[in-house]
Amino acid sequence: MARSGNTSGIRVGISGWTYAPWRGVFYPKGLKQKDELSFAARQVSSIEINGTFYRQQAPKSFTAWAARVPDDFVFAIKGPRFITHIKRLGDIDGPLANFMASGLLNLGVKLGPILWQFPPNLAFDHDRFAHFLALLPQDTEAAAGLAHGHDSWLKEKPADETDAKRPLRHAVEIRHESFRDRAFVDLLRRHNVALVCADTVEWPRLMDVTADFLYLRLHGSEALYASGYDDAALDDWARRVRAWADGGEPADAERVGPKAQKRKRDVFVYFDNDLKVRAPVDAQALMRRLGLQAANDAMRAAGDGERPTSC
């Protein structure tokens, strides 16, 4: 999964790319908004698509996004809040089919993990999550089959075909203390679904390895979505990422279950501390620590010198 010249198995990216405060700071002055994705995709190796969380996207949007990024780039896709926050996993067969038909499969080889983010007021319910995890397609052919059950009201022609059978990965981000439960970890392992390691001051931070890949979301360890990561913190995260990618676990891993079987794993890291233009700078700084593709000159200067701390 590595980009040319990158450490195999590790991708570092950002959560979203359309932020007005980034213009003239991360994005060069005068850069057209339609070119922002192309620019961002040359600085990092993956980006989370946030728009899918808020509303049903159109297949043509996924096709356009795929065309604007390098061939070896991958997107992570946020599952709809309609499923996680509104339906709260109840009666979701139709909404899940609609999501799978919305255009994900148009990304082809650029389709990375699907992120399912749950609200802070949703507690762990074993049966509810067991049913949900059993519904998730494990490959693109299964996703296409599920997409065939989409609702008739979809405006555009659904994207319910795949060009090839590929594994499909899922990650779950929880925000309620009741998930500090060995039964939850065991359930995720049974379905090869990753437990998101979320670095935040407000929600549980768990590092149990539950799948053949790791999914990290760094929201800001001091102020949610805002605070940056200093050199010491970035050194710590680089150490942890290397340990997971090499097949082990960091010595300071915070777990509720036993250690996972030792094996090399892919690691996806996304910086979601975007409010003060910290996410792209911190992502570039972590990439350098991991020996990934070098930042461009402007980003290197920002990372090695004074980092932007305000918009």
Secondary structure, DSSP 8 states (H G I E B T S, - for coil): ---TTS-TTEEEEEE-S--GGGBTTTB-TT--GGGHHHHHHTTSSEEEE-HHHHS---HHHHHHHHHTS-TT-EEEEE--HIIIIISTTSS-HHHHHHHHTTTGGGGGGGEEEEEEE--TT----HHHHHHHHHHS-SBHHHHHHHHTT--TT-SS------SS--B--EEEE--SGGG--HHHHHHHHHHT-EE-EEEESSS-------SSEEEEEEEESSSTTT----HHHHHHHHHHHHHHHTTS--TT---SS--------EEEEEE--TTTT-HHHHHHHHHHHTT-S---HHHHHHHHS------
